[in-house]
Structures are given as structure tokens and as C-alpha cells.
Amino acid sequence: MSDSSRKVPELSLLSYVEGSQQDQAKFVSDLFNGIKDYGFIILTDHTVQDDVIQKGYKAVEDFFSLPDEKKKEYICKEGGGQRGYTPFGTEHAKDNPHMDLKEFWHVGREVSDDHPFNKYYPKNVWPQEIAGFKTNLENLYNELDKTSHILLEALGKALDVENDYFAKMIDTGNSILRAIHYPPVGEAPPVGSVRAAAHGDINLITILMGATASGLQLLDRDGTWLDVETKPGQLVVDSGDMMSRITNDVIPATIHRVINPEDSGSARYSMPFFVHPHPEAMLRCIPSCEGTGAKYPPITAHDCLMERLKDIGLM
């Protein structure tokens, strides 16, 4: 049985950004232990303004209300659907044949045509039907990107890496903002399908804004599922496969899911920000995590991403 007293830890980002050395050291320790032991932490007192989040949600809700045929005009097949619209019933969890009950939109980083990473990064597409869509999602992307740098700087201190280790890794990184719509499941959802089957994220860490409805659960280390409930204005942070890889599983990828609601007529919207290294970053074991030896061979972030996109049906 799961310990009912176990709850996802809450941390104040302000204590790290503006606190004393003692406050900062405690945040670093609590962040590392929370991510390592639970896989999730809840972040309070962060710098992402609520109006930026709300405008982002309003924009994507307006987009997903468009007719299916109009939305499908924004499908981008190159790059494994890493830009634009992906229709309902396309993605599935690794090693799970049942399609997730969701549709989503991707916003990624853009670079100049002469930038070395231009060959990896497709251009974003923007729905002309929704006023402010581009501005609102770009604002949200930029704010979450800033937050990711702060979090990884702190985590790097716990992992005893150079101060700029993660800063270099995610500089001009391939991070993705995903806007997800989980439509009402109806009285008889497809057998075996849920809103998001149990899975681990591909990337280093994920920053998730509070969803419009409950349903998110994490797999606790004892094998039971814990509900992840947040209050307005809080962010959720979890660890992904790339973090697991470079830490030799010291920080495991968090297995989580979104279950179907009891109310079959309710929709759910969610916006995770997947923090990725730049494509040519080499993912190799951090020295402090080697133990008796590295479990995974070095691989570039781009090759790792392509492998995982194939696993989930996007390539």
C-alpha cells in the first residue's frame, strides 16, 4: 500500500532566486531529493505571470474549438510532428498499442536561417484564425524557458557539475511547448485507451502549468499511483529520460499518466514545457553519478529524440 501521507513536495523558487545562501542550499537539496525520490515537485513563487498563462490557455482553447478539417491544415509532417497540430488518436505511449485520447499543438524554438541548428528546427506554424495565438504562446515559451535555466542551474549544484553545465546544454535548446486538449471521453471510450497512458517524458525536465482539470497521476517508487493536485499559480516539474540517462538512473524518469475522468462530458487542457538540450549536445554520464560504471553509451540529444519519437508513433 502507498503511504497516504506521501505528497509531492512544494518548493518556493523565490527562496533560490532571492534567498540567503542557506535558503539556496536548502532549495538545491529539496529539489534534488524531491525529483529523485518522487519524480515530481510542485513549484510556488515562480516568475511566470498568471496573465501570461491564462492568455496562453485562452489561445489554445480557441484553436481546439475550430473544426477538425481546419485544424488539420496545420499538420506538419516533417520532424516527427514537433511543430503545429497533431490530431486526436495519433500518439501512444512507448510499448502501448492503444492511442491516447488527445490532440495537441507544438511550439518550438526558432533560429536564423544561417544558424548551425537551423537544419534541426522546423519553422513554427501559426493559426491565422486565432487572434494573439502567436504572441501569447511565444510569451509563455520564453517565460518557461527562463524558469528552466534556473531549475537546471540549481539541480546542477546538487549533481556537482560545472556551474554552466546545463546552461551550455540547453542554450538554444530544442525545447517544446505542447498545448494539449483532452476532449470529453464520452460514455464508451475506446477499450484500452486513456487520456495519456503511463509514460516517461523524453527530455531533461518538464515544467507543467496547472491543468484545467484533475487526472494527472505519478507512479510512486513503491509502485502505487499518487494524484498530483496543484493550486492556481503553481507549476509542476518532473524528470525525463534524458535526465535519467545522464545521471545513470540516480534521477529516474518519472512515470506518469492522465486517467479518464468520472465525468465523461468534461474536457481537459494542459500545457507542458519539455526542456531539451540542443541537438548536438552529447548525453553522457555525469561523473558524480557513475558509481560502478555508466549504464548507457553516449548519444547526441538529437539521435536520442529521434529514437523516442519512433517509440511513440510520431516518426
N, C-alpha and C positions, 0 to 999 in steps of 0.2 A: 504494500500500500504506500501511496505517496504521503509524505508528511504534509498535513493540511496547513501547517504554519509556514511552509516554504512559499515565499512570494518573490517575484522578480525584484531585485534591488533598485532603489531610486537614488540617483546621484544628481547633484547640482553642478552644472557646468560652470556656473559663476564662481564656485569655490576654487576651480582650477584657473580660470582666466584672471580673476581679481583677488584671489585669496592669498594668505600668507604661505610661506614655504611649507609649513606644517599642513595647511589646508590642501595645497597642491600635492604633497606626498600622499595624503590620505586619499585624494581623488584617484591618483595613479594606482594605488593599491586596490581600492574598491572597484575601479574599472576593470583591472586585470582579473581580480578574483571573481567578479560578477560574470564577466564574459567566459572565463574558464569554467566556473562551477555551474552556471545556469545557461550560458549561451546567449542570454539577453540581459540588458539593463534598461531601465527607464530613465530618461534624461529630463531634468527640470532646469529652469532658469537658463535656457539657451538663448541664442541670439536670433533665431528665425522668427520674424514678426508674425503675429497671428493673422494680420490682414493679408500678408503675402500668401500664407497657407490657404486662407478662405477664398481669396481670388483665384488661386490655383484650382481648388476643388470646384468652384463655380464654373470655371472654364471647361474642365473635363466633363462635368455633368452635362453641360450644354452640348458638348461634342457627342457624347454617347447617346444623347436623345435623338440624334439625326437618324434618318432611315438607313438601314443596313447597306443598301446599294451606294448611298452617298459615302458612308464610312469606308467602304471597300475601295473607293477611288484613291485612298491614301495608303494602301498596302505597298510596302517597299520590300521587294523580294531579295535584293542584294544584302549581303552581310548578316544573314540569319535573322531578319526582322528586327534589327537593332535601331531602326528609325520608323516613325509613323505607326500605322494601325496594324494590329494582329487580331483577326476575327475570333469570335466565340468558338470554343471547341478545337483550337489548334494546338495549344501547348499541353504537355503532360509531364508529370514528374519522372525522374530517372527510374528506369526499371518498372514503370507502371503503365500499362497499355491504355488505361482509361483517361480520356481527355478531361482537363479541368474545366469547370463551369464559369469561364470568364472570358472577357475580351480586354485588350489593353492598348495603350499608346506609349511609344518610346520617344524620349528626347535625349540626345547625346551631345557630346562636345563637338564643336566645330573649330576647325583650324584653317589657316590661309591655304590657298592652292599650292604654294611653294613650301609648305611645312613638311618635314620628313614623315609626319604621321598622317598626312592627308590621304595616303593610299589605304589606310585602315579605317578612316572615319567617313562614312557616307554623310551627305548633307542632310540636315533636318528638313522635314516637310511640315507645312503649317496649314491647317484647315482655314480656308478663306471665309467660311460661313460663320465662324465664331469670333466676334469682336474681342480683341485683347488676348486671345489664346497664346500667341507667340510671346508677348511681353510678360504675361503672368507666369507662364511656365519657365521662361528664361530667368526671371527673377527668383523663382523658387529653386531652380537648379543651382544658381550662383550662391544663394544663401546656404543651401545644404552642402555645397562643395566646400565653402569656408569652414563649416562645422566639422566636416570630415577631416580636414587638416589638423584641427585642434585635437580631436579624439585620437587620431593616429599618432600625433606627437606624444600625447600622454601615454598611450599604450607602448610606444617605443621605449619610453623610460623604464617601464616595467620589464621589457624584454632585453634591456641592456644593449641596445643598438646605438649607433651614432645618432646625434640629435637630428640630422637631416635625412636619416634612412628612409622613412616613409614619405617625407616631403619630396625627395627625389623620385621615389617610386610612383607617386600619384601625380606628379607635376605633368600637366597636360594629359591626365589620365583618361581612360576610356569609360568614365563613369556614366551611368544611365539613370535617368528619372523615368520611372514606369508609373503611368496612371492606369489603374485597374478598375473595371466595372464588373461586379458580380451581379448579373440580373436576378430577379426572383426565380427561385428554383422550380416553382410550380408544385402541383400536388404529386407528380410522379417523375422526379428527376431520373436521368439515365442510370441504370444499375451500375454500381461501382464508382460513379463519378461524384466528386465533391468540389466545392469551390476551388480549393487548392490542396491537392494530395500531399502527404508527408514528403518533405524535400529539404535539402540544404541549398543555400544560395551559392552561386559560383564564385563570387567576388571576395574581397578582403573583409569588409564590414558592410552592413546595410543600415541605413537610417530611415526609419518609418514614421511618418506622421500619423497621428491618431485617425483611425478609420471612422467611417460614418456609422458603423455597426460593429457589434462584437463578433466573435468567431475565431479569432487568432489563438492558437494553442502552441506551446512548445513541448517537446519531448524531454522530460526531466531525466537526469542522469540515472535515476532508478527505474526508468522505463515506463513511467506514467506520464499522462498529459496534464500540463498546467495551463489554465486560462491566463492570457496576457491582457489585463484590463488597464487602460490608461485614462487619465483625466484630461479635460480640454487643455491644450497648450503643451502637452508632454510629447516627447519623441521616444521612440523605441530603437535600440541599437542591438544588432545581433552579428554573429561571426559567420563567415562563409568558408567555402572550400579552399580558396587561395590562402586565407589566414591559417587554416588547418595545415596546409601543405608547408608553408614557410616556418611554422612553429613545431613541425614534427608531431602534430596532434596534441601538443600541450594546450592549445586553444582549439578544441574540436569545432567543426562546422555544426551549427545549430540546426537540428531537425525540427521543422515546424509545419503547420498546416492551417487551413481555414475550413472549418466544418460548415455543413449546411445548417441554416437556421431553422428553428422550430416554426417560425412564421414564413410559410412558403411564398408569401406575396411581397416580401421585403427585398430591396436591393442593397448592395454594399459597395462603397467606393473606398479605395485605398491608394496611397502613393508612396511606394518605397523608392529610396535613392540608393542604387547599387554602386558602391565605391570600388572602382577598378584601378589597377596600375596602368601605366602607359603600355602600349602593345609590346614594346621591345624590352621591358623590364624582365630580368631573369628571376624566376621564382626558385630560390634555393634555401636550404635550411639555415635559419638564424643560428649562429654559433652557440648561444646560450641554451638552445633547445636541442642540441644534437644528441645528448645522452650517450647511448651506446652506438649511435650511428644514424645517419639520415635515412628515413623510410622511403623518401620519394626522390627520383632523379630530378636535376634541374630542368626547367622548361620555361619558355617565354610565356608571358601573360597572354599574348595573342593565341599561341598554339593551345594553351590550356582552355581558353574561352571557346575556341572552335570545337574542341573535343566535347565540351559540356553542352554546347548548343545542339550538337548532333544527338546527345543523350536525351534531350527534352523535346525533340521534334521540331526545332526551329531551323535546322540545316538539312 
